[in-house]
Amino acid sequence: SNKKVLLVVWHDITHRKRVEKNLNELARTDMLTGLSNRRDFDERLEQALARRKTAPQALALMLIDLDRFKDINDTLGHLAGDTVLRAVAARLREAAFDIDVLARLGGDEFAILLGDGGAAESAELLAARLKVAMSRPIPIIGSSVTVTLSIGIAYCQGELTARDLTHLADRALYDAKESGRNTHRALHAEAG
């Protein structure tokens, strides 16, 4: 007899794909705050700069440090410090609008990337909103702390590399800290 056998092998990979997706998200997320991490931020900054080559638009990079955060960790402990970082992340998320990326770069350093026609005005407005958002005390175990922010803003009209834009924002952040903290400073780049 000439019987034909058809063998069908079916393997459901839905679970594996879900796990891969979750692992990819974990690799791009700061575990403490749920924000993007440095790796994700760096990639998205590069993408935003690449997009500008075909569709030029203003771009603003904000680097944000918590003022005297080390004092919180040293006097109240790292659990209190973690509570403060989570609260700051939540307030950044609440105050931010029209942003491309909000990330925790590590330690007490955060970054916001704004890419729109009014990036400069948006960044100035956001810096003011963040100051107001941080004026409310943050409850921690048996107490509360008030945290202020130093913010460095780099505005880019021309073509800059991610490294150059970050360096410019870093310089502005340093200027803000030198000016007594709890403030923001901005630097403009007209490269390209």
MILUM-474942 format. One record per residue (C-alpha): x, y, z; residue number from 1. Coordinates in steps of 0.25 Angstrom, whole numbers, plus 5000, padded with zeros to 4 digits. Layout:
! residues N
<site><xx>X</xx><yy>Y</yy><zz>Z</zz><resi>NUM</resi></site>
...
END
This chain:
! residues 192
<site><xx>5000</xx><yy>5000</yy><zz>5000</zz><resi>1</resi></site>
<site><xx>5004</xx><yy>5014</yy><zz>4997</zz><resi>2</resi></site>
<site><xx>5000</xx><yy>5022</yy><zz>5009</zz><resi>3</resi></site>
<site><xx>5004</xx><yy>5036</yy><zz>5010</zz><resi>4</resi></site>
<site><xx>5007</xx><yy>5042</yy><zz>5024</zz><resi>5</resi></site>
<site><xx>5006</xx><yy>5057</yy><zz>5027</zz><resi>6</resi></site>
<site><xx>5013</xx><yy>5061</yy><zz>5039</zz><resi>7</resi></site>
<site><xx>5010</xx><yy>5075</yy><zz>5044</zz><resi>8</resi></site>
<site><xx>5018</xx><yy>5081</yy><zz>5055</zz><resi>9</resi></site>
<site><xx>5013</xx><yy>5093</yy><zz>5062</zz><resi>10</resi></site>
<site><xx>5020</xx><yy>5100</yy><zz>5073</zz><resi>11</resi></site>
<site><xx>5014</xx><yy>5112</yy><zz>5080</zz><resi>12</resi></site>
<site><xx>5025</xx><yy>5123</yy><zz>5082</zz><resi>13</resi></site>
<site><xx>5015</xx><yy>5133</yy><zz>5088</zz><resi>14</resi></site>
<site><xx>5021</xx><yy>5131</yy><zz>5102</zz><resi>15</resi></site>
<site><xx>5036</xx><yy>5132</yy><zz>5097</zz><resi>16</resi></site>
<site><xx>5032</xx><yy>5145</yy><zz>5089</zz><resi>17</resi></site>
<site><xx>5026</xx><yy>5151</yy><zz>5101</zz><resi>18</resi></site>
<site><xx>5038</xx><yy>5147</yy><zz>5110</zz><resi>19</resi></site>
<site><xx>5047</xx><yy>5153</yy><zz>5099</zz><resi>20</resi></site>
<site><xx>5039</xx><yy>5166</yy><zz>5099</zz><resi>21</resi></site>
<site><xx>5039</xx><yy>5167</yy><zz>5114</zz><resi>22</resi></site>
<site><xx>5054</xx><yy>5165</yy><zz>5115</zz><resi>23</resi></site>
<site><xx>5056</xx><yy>5176</yy><zz>5104</zz><resi>24</resi></site>
<site><xx>5047</xx><yy>5185</yy><zz>5112</zz><resi>25</resi></site>
<site><xx>5055</xx><yy>5182</yy><zz>5125</zz><resi>26</resi></site>
<site><xx>5068</xx><yy>5185</yy><zz>5118</zz><resi>27</resi></site>
<site><xx>5063</xx><yy>5199</yy><zz>5115</zz><resi>28</resi></site>
<site><xx>5056</xx><yy>5202</yy><zz>5128</zz><resi>29</resi></site>
<site><xx>5062</xx><yy>5207</yy><zz>5141</zz><resi>30</resi></site>
<site><xx>5057</xx><yy>5197</yy><zz>5151</zz><resi>31</resi></site>
<site><xx>5056</xx><yy>5207</yy><zz>5163</zz><resi>32</resi></site>
<site><xx>5047</xx><yy>5218</yy><zz>5156</zz><resi>33</resi></site>
<site><xx>5041</xx><yy>5211</yy><zz>5144</zz><resi>34</resi></site>
<site><xx>5047</xx><yy>5222</yy><zz>5135</zz><resi>35</resi></site>
<site><xx>5056</xx><yy>5220</yy><zz>5123</zz><resi>36</resi></site>
<site><xx>5070</xx><yy>5216</yy><zz>5126</zz><resi>37</resi></site>
<site><xx>5083</xx><yy>5222</yy><zz>5121</zz><resi>38</resi></site>
<site><xx>5084</xx><yy>5211</yy><zz>5110</zz><resi>39</resi></site>
<site><xx>5070</xx><yy>5214</yy><zz>5105</zz><resi>40</resi></site>
<site><xx>5072</xx><yy>5229</yy><zz>5106</zz><resi>41</resi></site>
<site><xx>5085</xx><yy>5229</yy><zz>5098</zz><resi>42</resi></site>
<site><xx>5079</xx><yy>5221</yy><zz>5087</zz><resi>43</resi></site>
<site><xx>5066</xx><yy>5231</yy><zz>5086</zz><resi>44</resi></site>
<site><xx>5075</xx><yy>5243</yy><zz>5087</zz><resi>45</resi></site>
<site><xx>5083</xx><yy>5238</yy><zz>5075</zz><resi>46</resi></site>
<site><xx>5070</xx><yy>5235</yy><zz>5067</zz><resi>47</resi></site>
<site><xx>5065</xx><yy>5249</yy><zz>5070</zz><resi>48</resi></site>
<site><xx>5078</xx><yy>5255</yy><zz>5065</zz><resi>49</resi></site>
<site><xx>5077</xx><yy>5246</yy><zz>5053</zz><resi>50</resi></site>
<site><xx>5062</xx><yy>5250</yy><zz>5050</zz><resi>51</resi></site>
<site><xx>5067</xx><yy>5265</yy><zz>5050</zz><resi>52</resi></site>
<site><xx>5075</xx><yy>5263</yy><zz>5038</zz><resi>53</resi></site>
<site><xx>5063</xx><yy>5260</yy><zz>5029</zz><resi>54</resi></site>
<site><xx>5053</xx><yy>5269</yy><zz>5037</zz><resi>55</resi></site>
<site><xx>5060</xx><yy>5280</yy><zz>5045</zz><resi>56</resi></site>
<site><xx>5054</xx><yy>5285</yy><zz>5057</zz><resi>57</resi></site>
<site><xx>5058</xx><yy>5291</yy><zz>5071</zz><resi>58</resi></site>
<site><xx>5063</xx><yy>5281</yy><zz>5081</zz><resi>59</resi></site>
<site><xx>5065</xx><yy>5283</yy><zz>5096</zz><resi>60</resi></site>
<site><xx>5073</xx><yy>5274</yy><zz>5105</zz><resi>61</resi></site>
<site><xx>5071</xx><yy>5276</yy><zz>5120</zz><resi>62</resi></site>
<site><xx>5080</xx><yy>5269</yy><zz>5130</zz><resi>63</resi></site>
<site><xx>5075</xx><yy>5269</yy><zz>5144</zz><resi>64</resi></site>
<site><xx>5082</xx><yy>5267</yy><zz>5158</zz><resi>65</resi></site>
<site><xx>5076</xx><yy>5266</yy><zz>5171</zz><resi>66</resi></site>
<site><xx>5083</xx><yy>5276</yy><zz>5180</zz><resi>67</resi></site>
<site><xx>5090</xx><yy>5271</yy><zz>5192</zz><resi>68</resi></site>
<site><xx>5084</xx><yy>5257</yy><zz>5190</zz><resi>69</resi></site>
<site><xx>5097</xx><yy>5250</yy><zz>5196</zz><resi>70</resi></site>
<site><xx>5093</xx><yy>5257</yy><zz>5209</zz><resi>71</resi></site>
<site><xx>5079</xx><yy>5249</yy><zz>5209</zz><resi>72</resi></site>
<site><xx>5086</xx><yy>5236</yy><zz>5207</zz><resi>73</resi></site>
<site><xx>5097</xx><yy>5239</yy><zz>5217</zz><resi>74</resi></site>
<site><xx>5087</xx><yy>5244</yy><zz>5228</zz><resi>75</resi></site>
<site><xx>5074</xx><yy>5236</yy><zz>5225</zz><resi>76</resi></site>
<site><xx>5079</xx><yy>5224</yy><zz>5218</zz><resi>77</resi></site>
<site><xx>5078</xx><yy>5218</yy><zz>5205</zz><resi>78</resi></site>
<site><xx>5064</xx><yy>5213</yy><zz>5206</zz><resi>79</resi></site>
<site><xx>5060</xx><yy>5228</yy><zz>5209</zz><resi>80</resi></site>
<site><xx>5068</xx><yy>5232</yy><zz>5197</zz><resi>81</resi></site>
<site><xx>5061</xx><yy>5221</yy><zz>5188</zz><resi>82</resi></site>
<site><xx>5048</xx><yy>5227</yy><zz>5193</zz><resi>83</resi></site>
<site><xx>5052</xx><yy>5241</yy><zz>5189</zz><resi>84</resi></site>
<site><xx>5057</xx><yy>5236</yy><zz>5175</zz><resi>85</resi></site>
<site><xx>5044</xx><yy>5229</yy><zz>5172</zz><resi>86</resi></site>
<site><xx>5036</xx><yy>5242</yy><zz>5177</zz><resi>87</resi></site>
<site><xx>5045</xx><yy>5251</yy><zz>5168</zz><resi>88</resi></site>
<site><xx>5043</xx><yy>5242</yy><zz>5156</zz><resi>89</resi></site>
<site><xx>5027</xx><yy>5242</yy><zz>5158</zz><resi>90</resi></site>
<site><xx>5028</xx><yy>5258</yy><zz>5159</zz><resi>91</resi></site>
<site><xx>5036</xx><yy>5259</yy><zz>5147</zz><resi>92</resi></site>
<site><xx>5026</xx><yy>5250</yy><zz>5140</zz><resi>93</resi></site>
<site><xx>5014</xx><yy>5258</yy><zz>5145</zz><resi>94</resi></site>
<site><xx>5021</xx><yy>5272</yy><zz>5141</zz><resi>95</resi></site>
<site><xx>5026</xx><yy>5268</yy><zz>5127</zz><resi>96</resi></site>
<site><xx>5018</xx><yy>5270</yy><zz>5115</zz><resi>97</resi></site>
<site><xx>5021</xx><yy>5268</yy><zz>5100</zz><resi>98</resi></site>
<site><xx>5034</xx><yy>5261</yy><zz>5103</zz><resi>99</resi></site>
<site><xx>5041</xx><yy>5251</yy><zz>5095</zz><resi>100</resi></site>
<site><xx>5049</xx><yy>5244</yy><zz>5106</zz><resi>101</resi></site>
<site><xx>5049</xx><yy>5244</yy><zz>5121</zz><resi>102</resi></site>
<site><xx>5060</xx><yy>5236</yy><zz>5127</zz><resi>103</resi></site>
<site><xx>5068</xx><yy>5233</yy><zz>5140</zz><resi>104</resi></site>
<site><xx>5083</xx><yy>5233</yy><zz>5135</zz><resi>105</resi></site>
<site><xx>5087</xx><yy>5227</yy><zz>5149</zz><resi>106</resi></site>
<site><xx>5089</xx><yy>5232</yy><zz>5163</zz><resi>107</resi></site>
<site><xx>5082</xx><yy>5245</yy><zz>5165</zz><resi>108</resi></site>
<site><xx>5083</xx><yy>5249</yy><zz>5150</zz><resi>109</resi></site>
<site><xx>5071</xx><yy>5250</yy><zz>5141</zz><resi>110</resi></site>
<site><xx>5069</xx><yy>5255</yy><zz>5127</zz><resi>111</resi></site>
<site><xx>5058</xx><yy>5260</yy><zz>5118</zz><resi>112</resi></site>
<site><xx>5059</xx><yy>5261</yy><zz>5103</zz><resi>113</resi></site>
<site><xx>5049</xx><yy>5271</yy><zz>5097</zz><resi>114</resi></site>
<site><xx>5048</xx><yy>5271</yy><zz>5082</zz><resi>115</resi></site>
<site><xx>5038</xx><yy>5281</yy><zz>5076</zz><resi>116</resi></site>
<site><xx>5037</xx><yy>5294</yy><zz>5069</zz><resi>117</resi></site>
<site><xx>5036</xx><yy>5301</yy><zz>5082</zz><resi>118</resi></site>
<site><xx>5046</xx><yy>5293</yy><zz>5090</zz><resi>119</resi></site>
<site><xx>5053</xx><yy>5305</yy><zz>5096</zz><resi>120</resi></site>
<site><xx>5040</xx><yy>5311</yy><zz>5101</zz><resi>121</resi></site>
<site><xx>5035</xx><yy>5297</yy><zz>5106</zz><resi>122</resi></site>
<site><xx>5048</xx><yy>5294</yy><zz>5113</zz><resi>123</resi></site>
<site><xx>5048</xx><yy>5308</yy><zz>5121</zz><resi>124</resi></site>
<site><xx>5033</xx><yy>5305</yy><zz>5124</zz><resi>125</resi></site>
<site><xx>5036</xx><yy>5291</yy><zz>5129</zz><resi>126</resi></site>
<site><xx>5048</xx><yy>5296</yy><zz>5138</zz><resi>127</resi></site>
<site><xx>5038</xx><yy>5305</yy><zz>5144</zz><resi>128</resi></site>
<site><xx>5028</xx><yy>5294</yy><zz>5146</zz><resi>129</resi></site>
<site><xx>5038</xx><yy>5285</yy><zz>5152</zz><resi>130</resi></site>
<site><xx>5042</xx><yy>5295</yy><zz>5162</zz><resi>131</resi></site>
<site><xx>5028</xx><yy>5297</yy><zz>5167</zz><resi>132</resi></site>
<site><xx>5026</xx><yy>5281</yy><zz>5167</zz><resi>133</resi></site>
<site><xx>5038</xx><yy>5280</yy><zz>5176</zz><resi>134</resi></site>
<site><xx>5034</xx><yy>5290</yy><zz>5186</zz><resi>135</resi></site>
<site><xx>5024</xx><yy>5280</yy><zz>5192</zz><resi>136</resi></site>
<site><xx>5031</xx><yy>5272</yy><zz>5203</zz><resi>137</resi></site>
<site><xx>5033</xx><yy>5257</yy><zz>5200</zz><resi>138</resi></site>
<site><xx>5028</xx><yy>5248</yy><zz>5211</zz><resi>139</resi></site>
<site><xx>5038</xx><yy>5237</yy><zz>5216</zz><resi>140</resi></site>
<site><xx>5038</xx><yy>5228</yy><zz>5228</zz><resi>141</resi></site>
<site><xx>5034</xx><yy>5236</yy><zz>5240</zz><resi>142</resi></site>
<site><xx>5037</xx><yy>5249</yy><zz>5233</zz><resi>143</resi></site>
<site><xx>5038</xx><yy>5257</yy><zz>5220</zz><resi>144</resi></site>
<site><xx>5049</xx><yy>5264</yy><zz>5212</zz><resi>145</resi></site>
<site><xx>5048</xx><yy>5275</yy><zz>5202</zz><resi>146</resi></site>
<site><xx>5057</xx><yy>5274</yy><zz>5190</zz><resi>147</resi></site>
<site><xx>5062</xx><yy>5284</yy><zz>5180</zz><resi>148</resi></site>
<site><xx>5067</xx><yy>5282</yy><zz>5166</zz><resi>149</resi></site>
<site><xx>5079</xx><yy>5288</yy><zz>5158</zz><resi>150</resi></site>
<site><xx>5075</xx><yy>5287</yy><zz>5143</zz><resi>151</resi></site>
<site><xx>5084</xx><yy>5289</yy><zz>5131</zz><resi>152</resi></site>
<site><xx>5078</xx><yy>5292</yy><zz>5118</zz><resi>153</resi></site>
<site><xx>5085</xx><yy>5291</yy><zz>5104</zz><resi>154</resi></site>
<site><xx>5077</xx><yy>5296</yy><zz>5092</zz><resi>155</resi></site>
<site><xx>5081</xx><yy>5291</yy><zz>5078</zz><resi>156</resi></site>
<site><xx>5077</xx><yy>5298</yy><zz>5065</zz><resi>157</resi></site>
<site><xx>5088</xx><yy>5293</yy><zz>5056</zz><resi>158</resi></site>
<site><xx>5095</xx><yy>5279</yy><zz>5055</zz><resi>159</resi></site>
<site><xx>5101</xx><yy>5274</yy><zz>5068</zz><resi>160</resi></site>
<site><xx>5106</xx><yy>5260</yy><zz>5072</zz><resi>161</resi></site>
<site><xx>5099</xx><yy>5254</yy><zz>5084</zz><resi>162</resi></site>
<site><xx>5113</xx><yy>5255</yy><zz>5091</zz><resi>163</resi></site>
<site><xx>5114</xx><yy>5270</yy><zz>5088</zz><resi>164</resi></site>
<site><xx>5099</xx><yy>5273</yy><zz>5092</zz><resi>165</resi></site>
<site><xx>5101</xx><yy>5265</yy><zz>5105</zz><resi>166</resi></site>
<site><xx>5114</xx><yy>5273</yy><zz>5108</zz><resi>167</resi></site>
<site><xx>5107</xx><yy>5286</yy><zz>5106</zz><resi>168</resi></site>
<site><xx>5095</xx><yy>5282</yy><zz>5116</zz><resi>169</resi></site>
<site><xx>5106</xx><yy>5277</yy><zz>5126</zz><resi>170</resi></site>
<site><xx>5112</xx><yy>5291</yy><zz>5125</zz><resi>171</resi></site>
<site><xx>5099</xx><yy>5298</yy><zz>5127</zz><resi>172</resi></site>
<site><xx>5096</xx><yy>5288</yy><zz>5139</zz><resi>173</resi></site>
<site><xx>5110</xx><yy>5292</yy><zz>5145</zz><resi>174</resi></site>
<site><xx>5106</xx><yy>5307</yy><zz>5143</zz><resi>175</resi></site>
<site><xx>5093</xx><yy>5304</yy><zz>5151</zz><resi>176</resi></site>
<site><xx>5100</xx><yy>5297</yy><zz>5162</zz><resi>177</resi></site>
<site><xx>5110</xx><yy>5309</yy><zz>5163</zz><resi>178</resi></site>
<site><xx>5099</xx><yy>5319</yy><zz>5163</zz><resi>179</resi></site>
<site><xx>5094</xx><yy>5313</yy><zz>5177</zz><resi>180</resi></site>
<site><xx>5086</xx><yy>5301</yy><zz>5172</zz><resi>181</resi></site>
<site><xx>5070</xx><yy>5301</yy><zz>5171</zz><resi>182</resi></site>
<site><xx>5071</xx><yy>5307</yy><zz>5158</zz><resi>183</resi></site>
<site><xx>5073</xx><yy>5305</yy><zz>5143</zz><resi>184</resi></site>
<site><xx>5083</xx><yy>5310</yy><zz>5133</zz><resi>185</resi></site>
<site><xx>5083</xx><yy>5309</yy><zz>5118</zz><resi>186</resi></site>
<site><xx>5093</xx><yy>5309</yy><zz>5107</zz><resi>187</resi></site>
<site><xx>5090</xx><yy>5310</yy><zz>5092</zz><resi>188</resi></site>
<site><xx>5098</xx><yy>5303</yy><zz>5081</zz><resi>189</resi></site>
<site><xx>5097</xx><yy>5308</yy><zz>5067</zz><resi>190</resi></site>
<site><xx>5106</xx><yy>5298</yy><zz>5061</zz><resi>191</resi></site>
<site><xx>5105</xx><yy>5293</yy><zz>5047</zz><resi>192</resi></site>
END
